[in-house]
Amino acid sequence: MSVSTHQPAARHAVPGAPCWVSLLARDLSAAQEFYGAVLGWSFRSADLGSEFTVAHLDGQPVAGLGALASTLHVSVAWTPYFAVASADETTARIRERGATVAVGPLRLGHGRAALAADLDGATFGLWEGTVLPWSVGRGRAPAWLELRTRDAFAAAIFYGEVLRWAIPGEAGCDVDYAQGQVLLKDGGHAVAGLRGGAVEAAPDPSIRPRWHVYFPCPDVDRAVRVAVDAGGSAVALPTVSPHGYEATLRDPDGGLFTVVAADGQAA
């Protein structure tokens, strides 16, 4: 998403690709303190208003934080935003398929944004406009995005139709199936997975659908200790997974996220 003039040059993202992640917090200062301690982020103001800030690590933009959870009456959660050519057309496709547009489209800074929920209730955002030089799995951006849903195949159809994934003749994202999940690829680079039970098994009724964000972290064990000391909690203790050495944490307001060391080893 486009932010202040202190940021690197903006660009246009591939349509349908993840272009940002943002946390809708209740208390912006408290959220900054928590994530600054756990992940070493520093924060700069954005041109979206006083209720928004951009997290940086080593001078690179990582994510956005906004003090809007109470204003918009939504839960505190990390939310991915997808680049679209037209927020109006995309929200119309969402509504046509029986899903929900909760907020917008509304103008923010130099672009337009909307917040929506898919057919199973997983929340995601849309962004029409220029974006930062940011891509999942590269630099200090999130290491991975994952939709945890009941029916991955049905979800892929919904998002594919809404965000124009894998449309012949269009310069958008590609979709593949590997490692037990549907993979979203931006220029051949996997940026997100859709994981559920419907590709090779029945849908899992126990899953509460949501998008989940993985942040790179050089010292996962330390991040867990600091998060607990700062009022958060460890939902899943450190373990080795296909993504690396990881742990899932909950911030003091309930926002879930995973920290992962990509080398697969404890730091």
C-alpha positions in Angstrom: 0.0 0.0 0.0 1.2 3.5 -0.7 2.7 5.2 2.3 4.7 8.3 3.1 7.5 9.9 1.1 10.0 8.3 3.5 9.3 4.9 2.0 11.0 3.3 -1.1 9.5 4.0 -4.5 6.0 2.6 -5.0 5.1 0.3 -7.9 2.1 -1.5 -9.3 1.6 -5.1 -8.0 0.6 -8.1 -10.1 -3.2 -8.2 -10.1 -4.5 -10.7 -7.5 -1.2 -11.0 -5.7 -0.8 -10.3 -2.0 0.6 -6.8 -1.7 0.5 -6.1 2.1 -0.5 -7.4 5.5 -2.0 -5.2 8.2 -3.1 -5.6 11.8 -6.3 -3.8 12.9 -5.4 -3.1 16.5 -7.4 -1.6 19.4 -4.4 0.3 20.8 -1.8 1.4 18.3 0.8 2.3 20.8 0.4 -1.0 22.7 0.6 -3.0 19.5 3.8 -1.1 18.4 5.4 -1.9 21.8 4.5 -5.6 21.6 5.6 -6.2 18.0 8.7 -4.0 18.4 9.8 -6.1 21.4 9.0 -9.5 19.8 10.2 -8.9 16.2 12.5 -5.9 16.5 10.3 -3.7 14.3 10.5 0.1 14.3 7.6 2.3 13.1 7.0 5.2 10.8 3.9 7.2 10.2 1.9 6.6 7.0 0.1 9.0 4.7 -3.1 7.2 5.5 -3.7 9.2 8.7 -2.7 9.3 12.3 -4.4 5.9 13.0 -2.0 4.1 10.7 1.7 3.2 10.9 4.2 1.1 9.0 6.5 -1.4 10.6 10.1 -1.6 9.3 13.0 -3.9 9.9 16.5 -3.1 8.7 15.0 -0.2 6.7 12.5 -2.4 4.8 8.7 -2.2 5.1 7.2 -5.2 6.8 3.6 -4.6 7.6 1.0 -2.1 8.6 -0.7 -1.4 11.9 -3.9 0.5 12.3 -5.9 1.5 15.4 -9.2 0.6 13.8 -10.5 -2.6 15.4 -12.8 -0.7 17.7 -14.0 1.8 15.1 -14.8 -0.9 12.5 -16.2 -3.4 15.1 -13.9 -6.2 13.9 -11.7 -8.6 15.8 -8.0 -8.0 16.1 -6.4 -10.0 13.3 -3.6 -10.0 10.8 -5.2 -9.5 7.4 -3.6 -9.9 3.9 -4.4 -7.4 1.2 -4.6 -8.4 -2.5 -3.8 -6.0 -5.4 -6.7 -5.3 -7.7 -7.2 -3.1 -10.8 -10.6 -2.0 -9.6 -11.9 -2.2 -6.1 -15.5 -1.6 -7.3 -15.4 -4.5 -9.8 -13.8 -6.8 -7.3 -16.2 -6.1 -4.5 -19.1 -6.6 -7.0 -17.7 -10.1 -7.8 -17.5 -10.8 -4.1 -21.1 -9.9 -3.5 -22.3 -11.8 -6.6 -20.9 -14.9 -5.1 -22.7 -14.5 -1.8 -19.7 -13.4 0.3 -19.4 -10.2 2.4 -17.9 -6.8 1.8 -17.6 -5.4 5.3 -15.9 -2.1 4.7 -15.5 0.0 1.5 -14.3 0.5 -1.0 -13.0 3.7 0.5 -10.2 6.1 -0.3 -7.0 5.8 1.8 -4.0 7.9 0.8 -3.3 7.4 -2.9 -5.4 4.3 -3.3 -8.7 2.6 -2.4 -9.2 -0.2 0.0 -11.9 -2.7 1.0 -12.3 -5.3 3.7 -14.2 -8.5 2.9 -14.9 -12.0 4.1 -15.0 -15.1 1.9 -17.9 -17.6 1.9 -16.5 -19.3 5.1 -15.8 -16.1 7.0 -12.1 -15.7 6.4 -11.2 -12.0 6.3 -9.1 -10.4 3.5 -8.5 -7.0 2.1 -8.3 -5.4 -1.4 -6.1 -2.6 -2.5 -6.4 -0.5 -5.7 -3.3 1.6 -6.2 0.4 1.7 -6.0 2.2 -0.5 -3.5 5.6 -0.7 -1.8 8.5 -2.9 -3.1 7.2 -5.8 -1.0 6.7 -9.5 -1.7 5.9 -12.5 0.4 9.0 -14.6 1.0 11.5 -11.9 0.1 13.4 -9.4 2.2 11.8 -8.5 5.5 8.2 -9.1 4.2 6.2 -12.0 5.7 7.7 -15.4 4.9 4.4 -17.0 4.0 0.6 -16.5 3.9 -1.8 -19.4 4.4 -5.5 -19.7 4.2 -6.7 -22.3 6.7 -10.1 -23.3 5.5 -12.4 -26.2 5.4 -12.5 -26.8 1.7 -9.3 -25.6 -0.1 -10.6 -26.5 -3.6 -13.8 -24.5 -3.1 -11.8 -21.6 -1.6 -9.4 -21.6 -4.6 -12.4 -21.3 -7.0 -13.9 -18.4 -5.0 -10.6 -16.4 -4.8 -9.7 -17.3 -8.4 -12.9 -15.9 -9.7 -12.9 -12.8 -7.4 -9.1 -12.0 -7.8 -8.8 -13.3 -11.4 -6.2 -15.9 -10.6 -5.0 -18.2 -13.4 -7.1 -16.5 -16.1 -5.8 -17.2 -19.6 -4.6 -14.1 -21.3 -4.4 -12.0 -18.2 -1.2 -11.0 -16.3 -2.2 -12.3 -12.9 -1.2 -15.0 -10.5 -0.9 -18.7 -11.2 -2.4 -21.5 -9.2 -0.8 -24.9 -8.6 -1.3 -27.9 -6.3 1.6 -29.3 -4.3 2.6 -30.4 -0.8 -1.1 -31.1 0.0 -2.3 -27.6 -0.6 -3.3 -25.2 -3.3 -0.4 -22.8 -4.0 -0.7 -19.2 -5.2 2.3 -18.1 -7.4 3.4 -14.6 -8.3 5.7 -14.9 -11.3 6.5 -18.5 -10.5 7.3 -17.6 -6.8 4.9 -19.3 -4.3 3.5 -16.6 -2.0 0.5 -18.3 -0.3 -1.1 -21.6 0.3 -4.7 -22.6 0.7 -4.9 -25.6 3.0 -8.0 -27.5 3.9 -9.6 -30.9 3.5 -11.3 -31.0 0.1 -8.5 -31.6 -2.4 -7.9 -35.2 -1.4 -10.2 -35.6 1.6 -13.5 -34.4 3.0 -13.8 -30.8 4.3 -12.7 -30.4 7.9 -15.6 -29.0 10.0 -13.3 -28.3 12.9 -11.3 -25.6 11.1 -12.3 -22.0 11.7 -11.4 -20.4 8.4 -8.9 -17.5 8.5 -5.8 -16.2 6.8 -2.6 -16.7 8.7 0.7 -14.7 8.5 4.2 -16.1 9.0 6.9 -13.6 9.9 10.6 -14.4 9.5 12.5 -14.4 12.8 16.1 -15.2 13.5 15.5 -16.4 17.0 12.2 -18.1 17.5 12.8 -19.2 21.0 13.6 -15.7 22.1 10.5 -14.4 20.3 8.3 -16.8 22.3 9.8 -15.7 25.6 9.5 -12.0 24.8 5.9 -12.4 23.6 4.8 -14.1 26.8 6.6 -11.5 29.0 4.9 -8.8 27.0 1.4 -10.1 27.7 1.0 -12.4 24.7 0.9 -16.2 24.7 2.3 -19.2 22.8 -0.4 -21.0 21.0 2.0 -23.6 19.5 5.4 -24.1 21.0 8.5 -24.1 18.8 8.8 -27.0 16.4 10.2 -27.9 13.0 7.7 -27.8 10.2 7.9 -27.7 6.4 8.3 -23.9 6.7 11.2 -24.1 9.2 11.6 -23.8 12.9 8.4 -22.1 14.0 6.0 -21.1 16.8 2.6 -19.6 16.7 1.9 -16.7 19.0 -1.1 -14.6 20.1 -0.6 -10.9 20.9 -2.3 -9.4 24.0 -5.4 -8.4 21.9 -5.8 -11.9 20.4 -4.1 -11.4 17.0 -2.5 -14.7 15.9 0.7 -15.0 13.9 3.6 -17.4 13.4 7.3 -16.7 13.7 9.6 -18.9 11.6 13.3 -19.3 11.1 13.6 -20.5 7.5 16.7 -22.6 8.1 14.6 -25.0 10.0 16.8 -24.8 13.1 16.6 -23.1 16.5 18.6 -19.9 16.5 
